[in-house]
Amino acid sequence: MAELGTTKEGFWQTRYSIIAMCFAATFVCYIDRVNISVAIIPMANDYNWSLETQGYILSSFYIGYLLMQIGGGRLADTFGGKVVLGAGVLIWSLFTLVTPWAAMGGLMMLYLARIGMGLGEAVTFPSVYSLVTRWFPAGETGKAIALNASAIPVGTVFALVVTPIIVTTLGWEWAFYLFGLVGILWFAAWQYLVAAKPQDHPRISAAELEFIKTNARFSEEREGEEAPPIRTFLKSKAVWAILVAHFCNNWTLYVILSWLPKYVNEGLGVPFGDIGYVAMLPHITSFLFINLAGNVADRMIVSGMNVTLVRKICQTVAFGGLAACLLLVTTVDTVWAAIGILCLGKMFSAANMGGFNVNHMDVAPRHAGTLMGITNTAGTIPGIVGVAVTGLILEYTGSWDLVFQVTAGVTLFGMVFYLLFASGEKEFD
């Protein structure tokens, strides 16, 4: 295999380095985002927080995350994903580092730290989409986006397993200190290995550069043109299909990210020290099947299948299968039955890698970062509303079954809406 980032011909291409570093950024994003889902258990004991308060703490992150989505997308498409993502990682890493001091300063200080962290993380996916649409041809975008997205379960598993170890050996504060430092190390490697566009990379081979240019989704001559106004995007039914699917998908994602450790601990009776090993299983399943789903979707398109049909098939499998599993989990009461069903749900939901997740690049290839920012704004609302509503449901009913039933209902709505209005045709360029 050729050395990373050199001009030697071989299996390893420079664009693989780009997506590998995007994967690493998303990994850091999620270890920093998920660690509080475990650390909040001892934090709540130290500060005597109610379940409702814990829900507000967990959801406050998504206020900052929502506010910067569209701005992050426009910045990435205008100034390049390299600069914007690099700045974002530094910002959220600093807010991760100061979280323990913010908690000592009171709830308002902690809310502000979590919001600041959300502002930094908000640029992650718009920046990645902006990079992928410039570095990868149409037949490889599904695989690239799937690989990047597979860092979500990997980072989640890492945080679920390592955070309890750090908490029990060093104290919960160190979960934030150590994870915050990881982002700073990533930034140094990012500066050396990544360029915003292929033609700007000092070590890309002439053959790879020509391949990317020949198979690009859009013309380089129009690279600097400004994205259409947001209201223009929102006139498209295809955009609304992606937006609604993003909202519904993230309702499940954020509820499980934020509350699965507590469900495993209190709902299923697993001891605190074993939470990570049990809660990681659905996320491992997700990692395995996300990459498979991205490859399958790309192969379906390369074989000649209509892009719109591929997107709808993948999204129906994802949402239909997940909703069925969420309803089924309410019928069991043992640890391994519940976790097994949640793993099955994650297997089905991985298919959305060939659905709405990559659909942005079909509809608006040159403005994929901006469009991702728009739809991820809607996709962030469940992080505020869904996570907080789950806390309220548990506070006032104590019913985990109701949590899963509400989540299944949201998922089924997303499936129907996407089937009716989604498109794989280019509408903006």
C-alpha positions as CSV (number, residue, x, y, z in Angstrom):
1,M,0.0,0.0,0.0
2,A,1.3,3.5,-0.9
3,E,2.3,5.8,1.9
4,L,-0.5,8.1,3.1
5,G,-0.6,11.4,1.1
6,T,2.2,10.6,-1.4
7,T,2.0,10.7,-5.2
8,K,2.8,7.0,-5.5
9,E,0.2,4.9,-7.5
10,G,-1.5,2.1,-5.8
11,F,-4.5,1.1,-3.8
12,W,-4.3,4.1,-1.4
13,Q,-5.5,7.3,-3.0
14,T,-5.3,10.8,-1.5
15,R,-9.1,11.1,-1.3
16,Y,-9.0,8.1,1.1
17,S,-6.8,10.1,3.4
18,I,-9.5,12.9,3.3
19,I,-12.4,10.6,4.3
20,A,-10.2,8.9,6.9
21,M,-9.6,12.2,8.6
22,C,-13.2,13.1,8.3
23,F,-14.0,9.7,10.0
24,A,-11.6,10.7,12.8
25,A,-13.2,14.1,13.2
26,T,-16.7,12.5,13.5
27,F,-15.2,9.9,15.9
28,V,-13.9,12.8,18.1
29,C,-17.2,14.6,17.7
30,Y,-19.2,11.7,19.1
31,I,-16.8,10.7,22.0
32,D,-17.1,14.3,23.2
33,R,-20.9,14.3,22.7
34,V,-21.7,10.9,24.2
35,N,-19.4,10.9,27.3
36,I,-21.8,13.1,29.2
37,S,-24.5,10.5,28.7
38,V,-22.5,8.2,31.0
39,A,-20.8,10.9,33.2
40,I,-24.2,12.5,34.0
41,I,-25.0,9.6,36.2
42,P,-22.3,10.4,38.9
43,M,-22.7,14.1,38.1
44,A,-26.4,14.0,38.9
45,N,-25.5,12.3,42.2
46,D,-23.0,14.9,43.1
47,Y,-25.2,17.9,42.2
48,N,-28.6,16.3,43.1
49,W,-30.1,16.8,39.6
50,S,-33.6,15.5,38.8
51,L,-34.4,13.5,35.6
52,E,-36.0,16.6,34.2
53,T,-32.8,18.7,34.9
54,Q,-30.7,16.0,33.3
55,G,-32.9,16.1,30.2
56,Y,-32.3,19.8,29.9
57,I,-28.5,19.5,30.4
58,L,-28.4,16.8,27.7
59,S,-30.6,18.8,25.3
60,S,-28.9,22.2,25.8
61,F,-26.0,21.0,23.6
62,Y,-28.4,20.9,20.6
63,I,-29.3,24.6,21.0
64,G,-25.9,25.6,19.8
65,Y,-25.8,22.7,17.4
66,L,-29.0,24.0,15.7
67,L,-28.0,27.7,15.6
68,M,-24.8,27.1,13.5
69,Q,-26.0,24.4,11.0
70,I,-26.9,26.6,8.1
71,G,-24.1,29.1,8.8
72,G,-21.6,26.1,9.0
73,G,-22.8,24.8,5.7
74,R,-22.5,28.1,3.9
75,L,-19.0,28.7,5.5
76,A,-17.9,25.2,4.3
77,D,-19.1,25.7,0.8
78,T,-17.6,29.2,0.6
79,F,-14.2,28.9,2.5
80,G,-13.7,25.1,2.3
81,G,-14.4,22.2,4.6
82,K,-10.8,22.1,5.8
83,V,-10.7,25.5,7.5
84,V,-14.3,25.3,8.8
85,L,-14.1,21.8,10.2
86,G,-10.6,22.4,11.7
87,A,-11.9,25.5,13.6
88,G,-15.0,23.6,14.7
89,V,-13.0,20.8,16.3
90,L,-10.8,23.2,18.2
91,I,-13.9,25.1,19.5
92,W,-15.8,22.1,20.7
93,S,-12.6,20.5,22.2
94,L,-12.1,23.6,24.4
95,F,-15.7,23.6,25.6
96,T,-15.3,19.9,26.4
97,L,-12.2,20.7,28.5
98,V,-14.0,23.3,30.6
99,T,-17.2,21.3,31.2
100,P,-16.2,20.3,34.8
101,W,-15.5,23.9,35.8
102,A,-18.7,25.0,34.2
103,A,-20.6,22.4,36.2
104,M,-19.1,23.7,39.4
105,G,-20.2,27.2,38.5
106,G,-23.9,26.2,38.4
107,L,-26.5,25.0,35.9
108,M,-26.4,28.2,33.8
109,M,-22.7,27.9,33.3
110,L,-23.0,24.3,32.3
111,Y,-25.8,25.1,29.9
112,L,-23.6,27.8,28.2
113,A,-20.7,25.3,28.0
114,R,-22.9,22.7,26.4
115,I,-24.3,25.3,23.9
116,G,-20.8,26.4,23.0
117,M,-19.8,22.8,22.4
118,G,-22.8,22.5,20.1
119,L,-21.8,25.5,18.1
120,G,-18.4,23.9,17.4
121,E,-19.8,20.5,16.5
122,A,-22.5,22.0,14.2
123,V,-20.0,22.5,11.3
124,T,-19.0,18.8,11.3
125,F,-21.4,17.3,8.8
126,P,-21.8,20.3,6.5
127,S,-18.0,20.5,6.2
128,V,-17.7,16.7,5.6
129,Y,-20.4,16.9,2.9
130,S,-18.7,19.9,1.3
131,L,-15.4,17.9,1.2
132,V,-16.9,14.7,-0.1
133,T,-18.8,16.3,-2.9
134,R,-15.6,17.8,-4.1
135,W,-13.3,14.9,-3.6
136,F,-15.5,11.9,-4.6
137,P,-17.3,11.1,-7.9
138,A,-20.9,10.0,-7.9
139,G,-20.2,6.3,-7.8
140,E,-18.2,6.6,-4.5
141,T,-20.2,9.2,-2.5
142,G,-22.4,6.5,-0.8
143,K,-19.4,4.6,0.4
144,A,-17.6,7.8,1.6
145,I,-20.6,9.2,3.5
146,A,-21.2,5.7,5.0
147,L,-17.6,5.4,6.2
148,N,-17.8,8.8,7.8
149,A,-21.2,8.0,9.4
150,S,-19.8,4.8,10.7
151,A,-17.6,6.9,13.0
152,I,-20.8,7.7,14.9
153,P,-21.2,4.2,16.4
154,V,-17.5,3.8,16.8
155,G,-17.2,7.0,18.7
156,T,-20.3,6.1,20.7
157,V,-19.0,2.7,21.6
158,F,-15.6,4.1,22.6
159,A,-17.2,6.6,24.8
160,L,-19.6,4.1,26.4
161,V,-16.8,1.7,27.2
162,V,-14.0,4.1,28.2
163,T,-16.0,6.7,30.0
164,P,-17.1,4.4,32.9
165,I,-13.5,3.2,33.3
166,I,-12.2,6.8,33.5
167,V,-15.1,7.8,35.9
168,T,-14.4,4.9,38.2
169,T,-10.6,5.3,38.2
170,L,-10.0,9.0,37.9
171,G,-13.4,10.7,38.5
172,W,-16.0,12.0,36.0
173,E,-14.1,15.2,35.4
174,W,-11.3,13.4,33.6
175,A,-13.8,12.1,31.0
176,F,-13.9,15.7,29.7
177,Y,-10.3,16.6,30.2
178,L,-8.9,13.5,28.3
179,F,-11.5,13.5,25.5
180,G,-11.0,17.3,25.0
181,L,-7.3,16.8,24.4
182,V,-7.9,14.2,21.6
183,G,-9.4,16.9,19.3
184,I,-6.3,19.1,19.7
185,L,-4.1,16.2,18.5
186,W,-6.5,15.6,15.6
187,F,-6.1,19.2,14.5
188,A,-2.4,18.9,14.0
189,A,-2.8,15.9,11.6
190,W,-5.7,17.6,9.8
191,Q,-3.5,20.6,8.9
192,Y,-0.9,18.3,7.2
193,L,-3.1,15.7,5.4
194,V,-6.1,17.6,4.1
195,A,-7.0,20.2,1.5
196,A,-10.4,21.6,0.7
197,K,-10.2,20.7,-3.0
198,P,-8.2,18.1,-4.9
199,Q,-6.4,20.7,-7.0
200,D,-5.2,22.4,-3.8
201,H,-3.6,19.2,-2.4
202,P,0.2,19.3,-2.7
203,R,0.7,15.5,-2.7
204,I,-2.2,14.2,-4.9
205,S,-1.1,12.3,-8.0
206,A,-1.8,13.6,-11.5
207,A,-3.8,10.4,-12.3
208,E,-6.1,10.7,-9.3
209,L,-6.6,14.5,-9.9
210,E,-7.6,13.8,-13.5
211,F,-10.0,10.9,-12.4
212,I,-11.7,13.2,-9.9
213,K,-12.1,16.1,-12.5
214,T,-13.4,13.7,-15.1
215,N,-16.1,12.2,-12.8
216,A,-16.9,15.4,-10.8
217,R,-20.5,16.1,-9.9
218,F,-20.2,19.8,-11.0
219,S,-17.9,22.1,-13.0
220,E,-14.9,23.7,-11.3
221,E,-15.6,26.9,-13.3
222,R,-18.7,27.5,-11.1
223,E,-17.0,26.7,-7.8
224,G,-17.2,30.2,-6.4
225,E,-20.8,30.8,-7.1
226,E,-23.0,31.6,-4.1
227,A,-25.6,29.1,-3.0
228,P,-29.3,29.9,-3.6
229,P,-31.3,31.6,-0.8
230,I,-32.7,29.2,1.8
231,R,-36.2,30.0,0.7
232,T,-35.3,28.6,-2.8
233,F,-34.2,25.3,-1.3
234,L,-37.4,25.1,0.8
235,K,-39.6,25.4,-2.3
236,S,-38.5,21.9,-3.4
237,K,-40.5,18.8,-2.3
238,A,-37.3,16.8,-2.6
239,V,-35.6,19.0,-0.1
240,W,-38.5,18.7,2.3
241,A,-38.4,14.9,1.9
242,I,-34.7,14.9,3.1
243,L,-35.5,17.5,5.8
244,V,-38.4,15.5,7.3
245,A,-36.4,12.2,7.0
246,H,-33.5,13.8,8.8
247,F,-35.7,15.0,11.6
248,C,-37.3,11.6,12.1
249,N,-34.0,9.7,11.9
250,N,-32.4,12.0,14.4
251,W,-35.2,11.7,16.9
252,T,-34.3,8.0,17.3
253,L,-30.5,8.7,17.1
254,Y,-30.5,11.4,19.8
255,V,-32.9,9.7,22.2
256,I,-30.8,6.5,22.1
257,L,-27.5,8.4,22.3
258,S,-28.6,10.4,25.3
259,W,-30.8,7.9,27.2
260,L,-29.6,4.4,26.3
261,P,-27.1,4.3,29.2
262,K,-29.8,5.2,31.7
263,Y,-32.3,2.7,30.1
264,V,-29.7,0.0,30.4
265,N,-28.8,1.0,34.0
266,E,-32.3,1.7,35.4
267,G,-34.7,0.2,32.9
268,L,-32.9,-3.1,32.4
269,G,-31.1,-3.2,35.8
270,V,-27.6,-3.5,34.5
271,P,-24.9,-2.3,37.1
272,F,-23.1,1.0,36.3
273,G,-19.8,-0.6,35.6
274,D,-21.3,-2.9,32.9
275,I,-23.4,-0.2,31.2
276,G,-20.9,0.5,28.4
277,Y,-20.5,-3.2,27.4
278,V,-24.2,-3.7,27.1
279,A,-25.1,-0.3,25.6
280,M,-22.4,-0.6,22.9
281,L,-23.9,-3.6,21.1
282,P,-26.5,-1.7,19.1
283,H,-23.8,0.8,18.0
284,I,-21.4,-2.0,17.0
285,T,-24.3,-3.4,14.9
286,S,-24.8,0.0,13.3
287,F,-21.1,0.3,12.4
288,L,-21.0,-3.1,10.7
289,F,-24.1,-2.4,8.6
290,I,-23.7,1.3,7.8
291,N,-20.7,0.5,5.5
292,L,-22.4,-2.4,3.9
293,A,-25.5,-0.3,3.2
294,G,-23.4,2.5,1.6
295,N,-21.7,0.0,-0.7
296,V,-24.9,-1.7,-1.7
297,A,-26.6,1.6,-2.6
298,D,-23.6,2.7,-4.8
299,R,-23.7,-0.7,-6.5
300,M,-27.4,-0.4,-7.2
301,I,-26.9,3.0,-8.9
302,V,-23.8,1.9,-10.9
303,S,-25.8,-1.1,-12.1
304,G,-28.2,1.2,-13.7
305,M,-31.1,1.5,-11.2
306,N,-33.0,4.7,-11.0
307,V,-31.5,6.9,-8.3
308,T,-34.8,8.0,-6.9
309,L,-35.9,4.3,-6.6
310,V,-32.7,3.4,-4.8
311,R,-33.1,6.2,-2.3
312,K,-36.8,5.3,-1.6
313,I,-36.0,1.5,-1.2
314,C,-33.2,2.2,1.2
315,Q,-35.2,4.6,3.3
316,T,-38.2,2.4,3.5
317,V,-36.1,-0.5,4.7
318,A,-34.4,1.8,7.3
319,F,-37.5,3.4,8.8
320,G,-39.9,0.5,8.4
321,G,-37.6,-2.0,10.0
322,L,-36.5,0.4,12.8
323,A,-40.1,1.3,13.7
324,A,-41.1,-2.4,14.0
325,C,-38.2,-3.1,16.3
326,L,-38.9,0.0,18.5
327,L,-42.5,-1.3,19.0
328,L,-41.3,-4.9,19.5
329,V,-38.8,-3.9,22.3
330,T,-41.8,-2.8,24.5
331,T,-43.0,-6.4,24.6
332,V,-39.9,-7.9,26.3
333,D,-38.5,-7.4,29.7
334,T,-35.1,-9.1,29.7
335,V,-31.7,-7.4,29.1
336,W,-30.6,-9.6,26.1
337,A,-34.0,-9.7,24.4
338,A,-34.3,-5.9,24.5
339,I,-30.7,-5.3,23.4
340,G,-31.0,-7.9,20.6
341,I,-34.1,-6.2,19.2
342,L,-32.4,-2.8,19.4
343,C,-29.5,-4.3,17.5
344,L,-31.9,-5.5,14.8
345,G,-33.4,-2.0,14.6
346,K,-29.9,-0.6,14.1
347,M,-29.3,-3.1,11.3
348,F,-32.4,-1.9,9.5
349,S,-31.7,1.8,10.1
350,A,-28.2,1.5,8.5
351,A,-30.0,1.4,5.1
352,N,-30.6,5.2,5.4
353,M,-27.0,5.5,4.2
354,G,-28.4,4.8,0.8
355,G,-31.5,7.0,1.4
356,F,-31.7,10.5,2.7
357,N,-28.1,10.7,4.0
358,V,-26.5,10.9,0.6
359,N,-29.6,12.3,-1.2
360,H,-28.2,15.9,-0.6
361,M,-25.6,15.3,-3.2
362,D,-28.1,14.1,-5.8
363,V,-30.3,17.2,-5.3
364,A,-27.7,19.9,-4.9
365,P,-24.1,18.6,-5.6
366,R,-22.3,21.9,-5.6
367,H,-24.2,23.1,-2.5
368,A,-24.3,19.9,-0.5
369,G,-22.7,21.5,2.6
370,T,-25.4,24.3,2.6
371,L,-28.2,21.8,2.0
372,M,-26.8,19.5,4.7
373,G,-26.8,22.6,7.1
374,I,-30.5,23.2,6.3
375,T,-31.7,19.7,6.8
376,N,-29.4,19.1,9.8
377,T,-31.0,22.2,11.4
378,A,-34.3,20.3,11.3
379,G,-32.4,17.1,12.3
380,T,-31.1,18.9,15.4
381,I,-34.5,19.8,16.8
382,P,-35.0,16.3,18.1
383,G,-31.8,16.8,20.1
384,I,-33.6,19.6,21.9
385,V,-37.2,18.4,21.9
386,G,-36.9,14.6,21.7
387,V,-34.2,14.4,24.4
388,A,-36.1,16.8,26.7
389,V,-39.5,15.1,26.0
390,T,-38.0,11.8,26.9
391,G,-36.8,13.2,30.2
392,L,-40.4,14.5,30.9
393,I,-42.0,11.2,29.9
394,L,-39.7,9.4,32.4
395,E,-40.1,12.0,35.1
396,Y,-43.9,11.9,35.0
397,T,-44.8,8.4,33.8
398,G,-41.7,6.3,34.4
399,S,-42.5,4.5,31.2
400,W,-39.7,3.4,28.8
401,D,-42.4,1.7,26.7
402,L,-44.0,5.1,26.0
403,V,-40.5,6.5,25.0
404,F,-40.1,3.7,22.4
405,Q,-43.7,4.0,21.1
406,V,-43.4,7.7,20.5
407,T,-40.1,7.2,18.7
408,A,-41.6,4.5,16.5
409,G,-44.5,6.8,15.6
410,V,-42.1,9.6,14.5
411,T,-40.1,7.1,12.4
412,L,-43.1,5.8,10.6
413,F,-44.2,9.3,9.7
414,G,-40.8,9.9,8.2
415,M,-41.0,6.8,6.1
416,V,-44.3,7.8,4.5
417,F,-43.3,11.4,3.9
418,Y,-40.1,10.3,2.2
419,L,-41.8,7.8,0.0
420,L,-44.3,10.4,-1.2
421,F,-41.9,13.3,-2.0
422,A,-38.2,12.1,-2.3
423,S,-36.2,12.5,-5.6
424,G,-32.8,11.5,-6.8
425,E,-32.7,14.1,-9.6
426,K,-30.4,17.2,-9.5
427,E,-32.5,20.3,-8.8
428,F,-29.8,22.9,-7.9
429,D,-26.4,23.5,-9.4
